[in-house]
Amino acid sequence: MTKRILITGGTGFIGQQLVDQWLLEGHDITVFSRRPAWVARRWQHRVRSAITWSEVQGEFHWLVNLAGEGIADRRWSAARKAVLRQSRIDLTHEMANWATTTQQSFEVVVSGSAIGIYGADAGGPSPTILTEDNGFGQDFSAQLCRDWEHAAQALGARSERLIYLRTGLVMGPHGGMLKRLWLPFSLGLGGVIGTGQQYLSWIHIDDYCRAVQRLLSDTQASGVYNLTAPTPVSQAEFTTTLGQVLSRPTLLPMPAFVARMLFGEMSDLLLQGQYVVPLALQRQGFEFQYERLEDALTQIARTW
Ligand SMILES: NC(=O)c1ccc[n+]([C@@H]2O[C@H](COP(=O)([O-])OP(=O)(O)OC[C@H]3O[C@@H](n4cnc5c(N)ncnc54)[C@H](OP(=O)(O)O)[C@@H]3O)[C@@H](O)[C@H]2O)c1
């Protein structure tokens, strides 16, 4: 059945792949975006766009909320932190107000969040294994994700189901963390960051999109889901694997103090790890196409 879908963040690395998939399935899509001309060009006018809430017309079956300024794009000054919060939390509040005013009645709302909500682990060979049942951390990323989820709660009153996606590091061509690492690693300039013992909880973008699709259509799916592969890797293992896939050496380490100097507080994202498992998805029998990082990176290298 054709669904009327509204998505924020539809022009992003992840959102574009979801929109492509929905178009193939014949759905009717509206992308909420600051760049309507880009949307028209990218999908050749097969997708509607709206730049303000008053432009969003009609009723929708599915709402997918992914918009947010890039967490790792710039140093976290006080002004940048405010932008990171506004672009997620304020936008989600505005969306909830629009949904109430226009009396939307969704089948499902899927709202973004990230595994940063659990707080960072100090790193080390015996990390805490984090599932959806763990509590929240205290650092900036944790507060941001917690407040983002909180803002989306109001949408629960307008939907049969409300789902939070606690997303790990999404691996895919030309986006996310790999976009920054691909060139230096391709030039043989990659290396271990910090101790290398900190864990990275990652997911291949195809598995991410398959999981979202499953959660949207499975009428039993509701609540919190970790979107990570079941097999986190240490930063050292990640570095070695990416080097092997690209057939390049990875001999240039980045000590913790250099990362702190270069990235300020944002270096926490690189230096502190998290071992997160997708318990809720596994309980629902979701099968990952990419459980091994090597398979995921090899597939990405073929399409880069
Ligand atoms: N990629 C990852 O590894 C990862 C991991 C964990 C969580 N996430 C979260 O998942 C979401 C999507 O990730 P992504 O990698 O696809 O992000 P992305 O490529 O950076 O795209 C971000 C999207 O958010 C919209 N946006 C940015 N700033 C905005 C603002 N100030 N107001 C309104 N919209 C704004 C942009 O839309 P327009 O420019 O069209 O307005 C764009 O479509 C993000 O919220 C991100 O934090 C991603």
The ligand as an ORCA input file, in Angstrom:
! r2SCAN-3c Opt
* xyz 0 1
  N      25.726      9.303     10.201
  C      25.946      8.756     11.394
  O      26.906      7.978     11.586
  C      24.992      9.035     12.527
  C      25.209      8.404     13.768
  C      24.334      8.660     14.820
  C      23.268      9.536     14.654
  N      23.094     10.155     13.447
  C      22.010     11.133     13.320
  O      21.163     10.794     12.247
  C      20.714     11.966     11.576
  C      21.010     11.848     10.093
  O      22.415     11.632      9.932
  P      23.157     11.923      8.544
  O      24.522     11.353      8.667
  O      22.290     11.526      7.423
  O      23.255     13.513      8.626
  P      23.681     14.576      7.479
  O      24.158     13.905      6.253
  O      24.604     15.546      8.136
  O      22.300     15.304      7.139
  C      21.718     16.142      8.080
  C      20.322     16.500      7.654
  O      19.758     17.345      8.648
  C      19.215     18.508      8.054
  N      19.634     19.675      8.866
  C      20.881     19.968      9.247
  N      20.890     21.097      9.953
  C      19.612     21.534     10.016
  C      18.991     22.659     10.589
  N      19.709     23.598     11.235
  N      17.646     22.786     10.447
  C      16.960     21.870      9.762
  N      17.492     20.770      9.187
  C      18.803     20.613      9.318
  C      19.780     18.632      6.659
  O      18.688     19.000      5.808
  P      18.676     20.277      4.832
  O      20.087     20.728      4.634
  O      18.053     19.738      3.575
  O      17.800     21.273      5.495
  C      20.250     17.216      6.337
  O      19.294     16.538      5.576
  C      21.443     13.157     12.219
  O      20.563     13.800     13.109
  C      22.578     12.506     12.977
  O      22.934     13.202     14.147
  C      23.925      9.924     12.373
*
